[in-house]
């Protein structure tokens, strides 16, 4: 879940207010320019999720699991509700158009250092 980024609960404001001992702001995913790309990806995931009453995190897991070479996804859980969302995401199937929507965003916004 990219240390919480793909859950949809991370915003620029929340990231800026993380405590000094939090490791996340020191990781590549939370620094620019990848941070803007990752937050944009969350918006794509959120849009797909809203069409199905799913969270962006559920869509992220479903997108990962849709790849036949992926046999599982290791996802951390801090609550029973998060565990339920993980189970829901394993049962959720993205349409070919939704997969294309995510892949087009990623292609248009490649990872840069």
N, C-alpha and C positions, 0 to 999 in steps of 0.2 A: 504494500500500500504506500510505498515511498515515504515511510516514516510519517504517515498521516496526510500527506499531500493529496492522495487520490480519494480520500474520504469525502472531500467537499467541505470539510470544516476548517480548513486552513485558508486564511486570507492574508493579504500583505500586512494588514494591521495586526492580526494575531501573531504572525511570524515576527514582526518587529517588536512585539511585546513579550516574546519568549524570554525566560530568565537567562542570565549570563552563563549558567552552567548547562544549559540545554545544548546537546550536540548538534541538533539539526541545522541551525544557521551556519555551521562550519562545513556542512556537506555540500557537494556540487549541486545537488538537486534543489537546494534552497538558496543558491547564489544566482546572480544574473549572468548570462541570459537564460540559463535553463529554467529558472524559477518562473519567468513569464510564460515560457512554453508549457511548463507543467500546469500552471494555473489555467491556461487556455484549454489544455486537454481536459481538465476537470469540468470546464464549462460544456465541452462537447459531451462528456460522459453524463453530466447532470441533465442536459437536454434529452438525451436518449432515455435516461432513467425516469424523467418526469412523464414521458409518454407511456411508461409501463408501471408507474407507481413504485419505482425502485430508486435506490440511492446511487450516487456516482460510484461509490465503493463497490456496490453489487455489480454494476456494469463493468467496472475495471476487472473484477475477478472473472466474470462471465467472458469477457474479451480474452483474457489470458487462457482460460480453460477451453476456449473454442478451437485452439490450435491443436491438431492431432498429435504433435510431438510433445506436448505438455501433458504429463500424466498426473500432475497435482500442483497445487499452489500452497505455499507456506504463508499463512496469514496469522498475525498475532491477534489476540482477543483480550479485551479488558472487562467485558461485561457479557451477561447473558444475551442482551439485545444484539451485540455485535456477533455473537455466535449464531443467532437466528438469521442475521443478514448474510452470513457466509453460507449457510445452508440454502437460503433462498437464491443466492447467486449461482450456486452449483446446479440448481434446477432451472435457471433462466437461460434462454437461448436467444442470442442476437440474430436479427435477420441479416441476410447478405448485404442489404443496403446500409444497415447500421454498422456492420463491420467495415464496409467501404467508407462510411462517414468518419470513423475513427482513423482508419489507415490514411485517408486523404489529408486529415489534419496533421498527422505525424509526418507524412511525406512533405507537406508544405512548410512544416516547422521542424526541420531536422535539429538534432542535438548539436549544440555548439558549446565550446568551452569558454 
